[in-house]
Amino acid sequence: LNAVGFQVLLANDLSREQFASLLKDFSAMADNEEWAVIYYAGHGIELGGTNYLVPVDAKFTSDRDVSLEAVTLEQVVQSVEGASKLRLVILD
């Protein structure tokens, strides 16, 4: 993506706090762009019809912990909404 002109934020093995901070930064950047793309390679879980992306520090002892420990896919999708033309989230 760098080679074709995208400004890339690359992050690996994020904690929930780091994940949320990066999404906030990315959202602000996407507000000024035509295209916004997120590629996520990692673990996910679906619970009660809601999809979550699982940070490396998530600790689930019960289903109730998921909403507190993970990041909703909706939060990720919202972070690309500011782009004016293309908004893309790829989950691997």
DSSP file (Angstrom, degrees, kcal/mol; ACC not computed):
  #  RESIDUE AA STRUCTURE BP1 BP2  ACC     N-H-->O    O-->H-N    N-H-->O    O-->H-N    TCO  KAPPA ALPHA  PHI   PSI    X-CA   Y-CA   Z-CA
    1    1 A L    > >       0   0    0      0, 0.0     5,-2.4     0, 0.0     3,-0.6   0.000 360.0 360.0 360.0 -36.3    0.0    0.0    0.0
    2    2 A N  G > 5 +     0   0    0      1,-0.2     3,-1.8     3,-0.2     6,-0.0   0.913 360.0  58.4 -57.7 -41.9    2.9    2.3    0.7
    3    3 A A  G 3 5S+     0   0    0      1,-0.3    -1,-0.2     2,-0.1     0, 0.0   0.746 106.3  47.4 -63.9 -25.1    4.2    1.7   -2.9
    4    4 A V  G < 5S-     0   0    0     -3,-0.6    -1,-0.3     2,-0.1    -2,-0.2   0.240 128.7 -90.1-103.5  13.6    0.9    3.0   -4.4
    5    5 A G  T < 5S+     0   0    0     -3,-1.8     2,-0.2     1,-0.3    -3,-0.2   0.491  75.8 141.8 101.5   3.5    0.7    6.1   -2.3
    6    6 A F      < -     0   0    0     -5,-2.4     2,-0.6     1,-0.0    -1,-0.3  -0.546  52.0-128.3 -76.2 143.5   -1.2    5.2    0.8
    7    7 A Q        -     0   0    0     -2,-0.2     2,-0.4     2,-0.0    -5,-0.0  -0.851  36.3-153.1 -85.1 121.6   -0.2    6.6    4.1
    8    8 A V        -     0   0    0     -2,-0.6     2,-0.6     2,-0.0    -3,-0.0  -0.842  22.4-165.1-110.0 131.9    0.1    3.5    6.3
    9    9 A L        -     0   0    0     -2,-0.4     2,-0.5     2,-0.0    -2,-0.0  -0.968  20.3-168.6-105.7 114.2   -0.3    3.0   10.0
   10   10 A L        +     0   0    0     -2,-0.6     2,-0.3     2,-0.0    -2,-0.0  -0.904  12.6 165.2-109.8 129.6    1.2   -0.4   10.8
   11   11 A A        -     0   0    0     -2,-0.5     2,-0.4     3,-0.0     3,-0.1  -0.999  13.9-165.2-145.1 142.6    0.6   -1.9   14.2
   12   12 A N        +     0   0    0     -2,-0.3    -2,-0.0     1,-0.2     0, 0.0  -0.954  65.2   2.4-128.0 146.0    1.1   -5.4   15.6
   13   13 A D  S    S-     0   0    0     -2,-0.4     2,-0.2     1,-0.2    -1,-0.2   0.903  79.5-171.2  51.5  57.5    0.0   -7.2   18.7
   14   14 A L        -     0   0    0     -3,-0.1    42,-2.2     1,-0.1    43,-0.4  -0.541  19.8-133.3 -84.9 143.3   -2.1   -4.3   20.2
   15   15 A S     >  -     0   0    0     -2,-0.2     4,-2.7    40,-0.2     5,-0.2  -0.362  37.8-100.3 -75.6 170.5   -3.6   -4.2   23.6
   16   16 A R  H  > S+     0   0    0      1,-0.2     4,-2.6     2,-0.2     5,-0.2   0.922 125.5  50.1 -61.3 -42.9   -7.2   -3.0   23.8
   17   17 A E  H  > S+     0   0    0      1,-0.2     4,-2.1     2,-0.2    -1,-0.2   0.914 112.8  45.8 -62.0 -43.7   -6.0    0.5   24.9
   18   18 A Q  H  > S+     0   0    0      2,-0.2     4,-2.6     1,-0.2    -1,-0.2   0.892 111.6  52.7 -65.8 -39.8   -3.5    0.7   22.0
   19   19 A F  H  X S+     0   0    0     -4,-2.7     4,-2.4     2,-0.2    -2,-0.2   0.939 111.1  46.3 -60.4 -49.0   -6.2   -0.6   19.6
   20   20 A A  H  X S+     0   0    0     -4,-2.6     4,-2.0     1,-0.2    -1,-0.2   0.892 113.0  49.9 -62.9 -40.9   -8.7    2.0   20.6
   21   21 A S  H  X S+     0   0    0     -4,-2.1     4,-2.3    -5,-0.2    -1,-0.2   0.910 110.7  49.2 -64.6 -42.9   -6.0    4.8   20.4
   22   22 A L  H  X S+     0   0    0     -4,-2.6     4,-2.9     1,-0.2    -2,-0.2   0.899 109.7  51.6 -64.8 -40.4   -5.0    3.7   17.0
   23   23 A L  H  X S+     0   0    0     -4,-2.4     4,-2.6     2,-0.2    -1,-0.2   0.892 109.3  51.1 -62.5 -38.6   -8.6    3.7   15.8
   24   24 A K  H  X S+     0   0    0     -4,-2.0     4,-1.8     2,-0.2    -2,-0.2   0.932 113.0  44.6 -63.4 -46.1   -9.0    7.2   17.1
   25   25 A D  H  X S+     0   0    0     -4,-2.3     4,-1.9     1,-0.2    -2,-0.2   0.915 114.1  49.9 -63.4 -43.9   -5.9    8.4   15.3
   26   26 A F  H  X S+     0   0    0     -4,-2.9     4,-2.9     1,-0.2    -2,-0.2   0.904 107.2  54.7 -63.2 -41.7   -7.0    6.6   12.1
   27   27 A S  H  X S+     0   0    0     -4,-2.6     4,-1.5     1,-0.2    -1,-0.2   0.909 107.3  50.1 -57.9 -43.8  -10.5    8.0   12.2
   28   28 A A  H  < S+     0   0    0     -4,-1.8     4,-0.3     1,-0.2    -1,-0.2   0.890 112.9  46.8 -63.6 -39.3   -9.0   11.6   12.4
   29   29 A M  H >< S+     0   0    0     -4,-1.9     3,-1.6     1,-0.2    -2,-0.2   0.914 108.5  54.9 -67.5 -42.4   -6.8   10.8    9.4
   30   30 A A  H >< S+     0   0    0     -4,-2.9     3,-1.8     1,-0.3    54,-0.2   0.790  93.3  71.2 -63.8 -28.2   -9.7    9.2    7.4
   31   31 A D  T 3< S+     0   0    0     -4,-1.5    -1,-0.3     1,-0.3    -2,-0.2   0.740 103.4  42.5 -59.7 -22.5  -11.8   12.4    7.8
   32   32 A N  T <  S+     0   0    0     -3,-1.6     2,-0.3    -4,-0.3    -1,-0.3   0.213 105.0  81.0-108.9  13.6   -9.4   14.2    5.4
   33   33 A E    <   -     0   0    0     -3,-1.8    51,-2.1     1,-0.1    52,-0.2  -0.793  66.9-140.6-122.0 160.4   -9.0   11.4    2.8
   34   34 A E  S    S+     0   0    0     -2,-0.3    51,-2.9    49,-0.2    52,-2.0   0.843  93.1  36.0 -81.7 -38.1  -10.9   10.0   -0.2
   35   35 A W  E     -a   86   0A   0     50,-0.2     2,-0.4    49,-0.1    52,-0.2  -0.913  60.5-177.7-119.6 143.2  -10.0    6.4    0.7
   36   36 A A  E     -a   87   0A   0     50,-2.1    52,-2.7    -2,-0.4     2,-0.4  -0.974   8.2-179.6-139.1 126.3   -9.7    4.6    4.0
   37   37 A V  E     -a   88   0A   0     -2,-0.4     2,-0.5    50,-0.2    52,-0.2  -0.988   8.8-170.7-129.6 131.4   -8.7    1.0    4.3
   38   38 A I  E     -a   89   0A   0     50,-2.4    52,-3.5    -2,-0.4     2,-0.5  -0.990   2.5-169.0-119.2 129.4   -8.2   -1.2    7.3
   39   39 A Y  E     -a   90   0A   0     -2,-0.5     2,-0.5    50,-0.2    52,-0.2  -0.978   8.9-172.8-115.6 118.2   -6.7   -4.6    7.1
   40   40 A Y  E     -a   91   0A   0     50,-3.2    52,-3.4    -2,-0.5     2,-0.6  -0.954   9.9-179.6-116.5 121.5   -7.0   -6.7   10.3
   41   41 A A        +     0   0    0     -2,-0.5     2,-0.3    51,-0.2    50,-0.1  -0.963  47.0  73.6-117.2 112.2   -5.3  -10.0   10.7
   42   42 A G  S    S-     0   0    0     -2,-0.6     2,-0.2   -29,-0.0    -2,-0.1  -0.969  80.5 -39.1 174.6-163.3   -6.1  -11.5   14.0
   43   43 A H        +     0   0    0     11,-0.5    11,-2.6    -2,-0.3     2,-0.3  -0.593  47.3 178.7 -92.1 149.6   -8.7  -13.2   16.2
   44   44 A G  E     -B   53   0B   0      9,-0.2     2,-0.3    -2,-0.2     9,-0.2  -0.924   9.5-162.7-141.4 166.8  -12.3  -12.4   16.3
   45   45 A I  E     -B   52   0B   0      7,-2.2     7,-3.2    -2,-0.3     2,-0.5  -0.991  10.6-145.4-150.1 148.2  -15.4  -13.6   18.1
   46   46 A E  E     +B   51   0B   0     -2,-0.3     2,-0.4     5,-0.2     5,-0.2  -0.974  22.6 171.1-116.9 132.4  -19.2  -13.2   17.6
   47   47 A L  E >   -B   50   0B   0      3,-2.7     3,-1.6    -2,-0.5    -2,-0.0  -0.961  67.6 -12.3-143.3 122.3  -21.4  -13.0   20.6
   48   48 A G  T 3  S-     0   0    0     -2,-0.4     3,-0.1     1,-0.3    -1,-0.0   0.816 128.1 -52.6  61.0  32.6  -25.1  -12.2   20.6
   49   49 A G  T 3  S+     0   0    0      1,-0.3     2,-0.4     0, 0.0    -1,-0.3   0.473 115.7 111.7  83.6   1.6  -25.0  -11.0   17.0
   50   50 A T  E <   -B   47   0B   0     -3,-1.6    -3,-2.7    23,-0.0     2,-0.4  -0.918  58.8-142.1-110.7 134.5  -22.1   -8.6   17.6
   51   51 A N  E     -B   46   0B   0     -2,-0.4    22,-2.9    -5,-0.2    23,-0.4  -0.775  19.2-169.7 -96.2 139.3  -18.7   -9.2   16.1
   52   52 A Y  E     -BC  45  72B   0     -7,-3.2    -7,-2.2    -2,-0.4     2,-0.4  -0.948  19.4-140.4-128.4 146.5  -15.6   -8.4   18.1
   53   53 A L  E     -BC  44  71B   0     18,-3.5    18,-2.6    -2,-0.3    -9,-0.2  -0.902  27.8-133.5-101.9 137.2  -11.9   -8.2   17.3
   54   54 A V        -     0   0    0    -11,-2.6   -11,-0.5    -2,-0.4    16,-0.1  -0.819  11.9-148.7-104.5 114.6   -9.7   -9.6   20.1
   55   55 A P    >   -     0   0    0      0, 0.0     3,-1.4     0, 0.0   -40,-0.2  -0.285  31.2-106.4 -71.0 164.4   -6.7   -7.6   21.3
   56   56 A V  T 3  S+     0   0    0    -42,-2.2   -41,-0.2     1,-0.3   -42,-0.0   0.747 117.2  51.9 -67.1 -23.7   -3.7   -9.5   22.6
   57   57 A D  T 3  S+     0   0    0    -43,-0.4    -1,-0.3    12,-0.1   -42,-0.1   0.345  78.2 129.8 -96.3   8.3   -4.4   -8.6   26.2
   58   58 A A    <   -     0   0    0     -3,-1.4     2,-0.5     1,-0.0     8,-0.1  -0.379  36.6-169.4 -65.7 136.4   -8.0   -9.8   26.2
   59   59 A K        -     0   0    0      6,-0.1     2,-0.7    -2,-0.1    -2,-0.0  -0.945   0.6-169.7-130.4 110.3   -8.9  -12.1   29.1
   60   60 A F        +     0   0    0     -2,-0.5     3,-0.1     1,-0.2    -2,-0.0  -0.885  22.8 158.1-104.1 115.8  -12.3  -13.7   28.9
   61   61 A T  S    S+     0   0    0     -2,-0.7     2,-0.3     1,-0.3    -1,-0.2   0.583  77.7   0.9-104.6 -17.8  -13.5  -15.6   32.0
   62   62 A S  S >  S-     0   0    0      1,-0.0     3,-1.6     0, 0.0     4,-0.4  -0.960  82.7 -94.1-155.9 170.1  -17.1  -15.4   30.9
   63   63 A D  G >  S+     0   0    0     -2,-0.3     3,-1.2     1,-0.3     4,-0.5   0.815 118.2  67.5 -58.0 -30.9  -19.3  -14.1   28.0
   64   64 A R  G 3  S+     0   0    0      1,-0.3     4,-0.4     2,-0.1     3,-0.3   0.756  92.5  61.1 -63.0 -23.7  -19.8  -10.8   30.0
   65   65 A D  G X> S+     0   0    0     -3,-1.6     4,-2.2     1,-0.2     3,-0.7   0.722  83.9  79.1 -75.7 -21.7  -16.1  -10.0   29.6
   66   66 A V  H <> S+     0   0    0     -3,-1.2     4,-2.4    -4,-0.4    -1,-0.2   0.914  92.0  47.8 -58.4 -48.4  -16.2   -9.9   25.8
   67   67 A S  H 34 S+     0   0    0     -4,-0.5    -1,-0.3    -3,-0.3    -2,-0.1   0.743 117.8  43.7 -67.3 -20.8  -17.7   -6.4   25.5
   68   68 A L  H <4 S+     0   0    0     -3,-0.7    -1,-0.2    -4,-0.4    -2,-0.2   0.745 121.5  36.5 -91.1 -26.5  -15.2   -5.0   28.0
   69   69 A E  H  < S+     0   0    0     -4,-2.2     2,-0.2    -3,-0.2    -2,-0.2   0.679 111.6  55.7-101.9 -22.0  -12.1   -6.8   26.7
   70   70 A A  S  < S-     0   0    0     -4,-2.4     2,-0.5    -5,-0.3   -16,-0.2  -0.564  76.5-116.6-112.3 173.3  -12.6   -6.7   22.9
   71   71 A V  E     -C   53   0B   0    -18,-2.6   -18,-3.5    -2,-0.2     2,-0.1  -0.934  31.8-121.6-111.8 129.2  -13.2   -4.1   20.2
   72   72 A T  E  >  -C   52   0B   0     -2,-0.5     4,-1.4   -20,-0.2     3,-0.4  -0.388  11.3-130.2 -70.6 146.6  -16.5   -4.2   18.2
   73   73 A L  H  > S+     0   0    0    -22,-2.9     4,-2.8     1,-0.2     5,-0.2   0.855 109.8  63.9 -60.4 -33.6  -16.3   -4.5   14.5
   74   74 A E  H  > S+     0   0    0    -23,-0.4     4,-2.6     1,-0.2    -1,-0.2   0.884  98.7  53.1 -58.6 -39.3  -18.7   -1.6   14.4
   75   75 A Q  H  > S+     0   0    0     -3,-0.4     4,-1.1     2,-0.2    -1,-0.2   0.900 110.3  47.8 -61.7 -40.1  -16.1    0.6   16.0
   76   76 A V  H  X S+     0   0    0     -4,-1.4     4,-0.5     2,-0.2     3,-0.4   0.930 111.9  48.8 -66.5 -45.9  -13.6   -0.4   13.3
   77   77 A V  H >X S+     0   0    0     -4,-2.8     3,-1.3     1,-0.2     4,-0.5   0.902 108.1  55.0 -61.3 -41.5  -16.2    0.3   10.6
   78   78 A Q  H >< S+     0   0    0     -4,-2.6     3,-0.8     1,-0.3     4,-0.3   0.805  97.3  65.6 -62.1 -28.7  -17.0    3.7   12.1
   79   79 A S  H 3< S+     0   0    0     -4,-1.1    -1,-0.3    -3,-0.4   -49,-0.2   0.702 103.9  44.4 -71.2 -17.4  -13.3    4.6   11.9
   80   80 A V  H X< S+     0   0    0     -3,-1.3     3,-1.6    -4,-0.5    -1,-0.2   0.509  87.1  93.3 -98.5  -5.9  -13.4    4.5    8.1
   81   81 A E  T << S+     0   0    0     -3,-0.8    -1,-0.1    -4,-0.5    -2,-0.1   0.696  72.5  67.8 -64.2 -20.1  -16.6    6.4    7.7
   82   82 A G  T 3  S+     0   0    0     -4,-0.3    -1,-0.3    -3,-0.2    -2,-0.1   0.692  74.7 103.7 -74.8 -17.2  -15.0    9.8    7.3
   83   83 A A    <   -     0   0    0     -3,-1.6   -49,-0.2     1,-0.1   -52,-0.1  -0.402  67.8-142.9 -66.7 141.9  -13.4    8.9    4.0
   84   84 A S  S    S+     0   0    0    -51,-2.1   -50,-0.2   -54,-0.2   -49,-0.1   0.693  83.3  11.4 -84.6 -18.7  -15.3   10.6    1.1
   85   85 A K  S    S+     0   0    0    -51,-2.9     2,-0.5     1,-0.3   -50,-0.2   0.731 121.2  29.1-124.3 -59.0  -15.1    7.8   -1.5
   86   86 A L  E     +a   35   0A   0    -52,-2.0   -50,-2.1     2,-0.0     2,-0.5  -0.939  50.4 179.2-118.3 128.7  -13.9    4.4   -0.5
   87   87 A R  E     +a   36   0A   0     -2,-0.5     2,-0.4   -52,-0.2   -50,-0.2  -0.978  16.1 171.3-126.9 115.5  -14.4    2.9    2.9
   88   88 A L  E     -a   37   0A   0    -52,-2.7   -50,-2.4    -2,-0.5     2,-0.5  -0.988  19.2-175.6-136.2 130.2  -13.0   -0.7    3.2
   89   89 A V  E     -a   38   0A   0     -2,-0.4     2,-0.5   -52,-0.2   -50,-0.2  -0.991  11.3-166.9-122.8 122.0  -12.4   -3.0    6.1
   90   90 A I  E     -a   39   0A   0    -52,-3.5   -50,-3.2    -2,-0.5     2,-0.5  -0.937   2.3-162.3-111.5 125.0  -10.7   -6.3    5.4
   91   91 A L  E      a   40   0A   0     -2,-0.5   -50,-0.2   -52,-0.2   -52,-0.0  -0.927 360.0 360.0-109.7 127.9  -10.8   -9.1    8.0
   92   92 A D              0   0    0    -52,-3.4   -51,-0.2    -2,-0.5    -1,-0.1   0.343 360.0 360.0-117.2 360.0   -8.3  -11.9    7.7
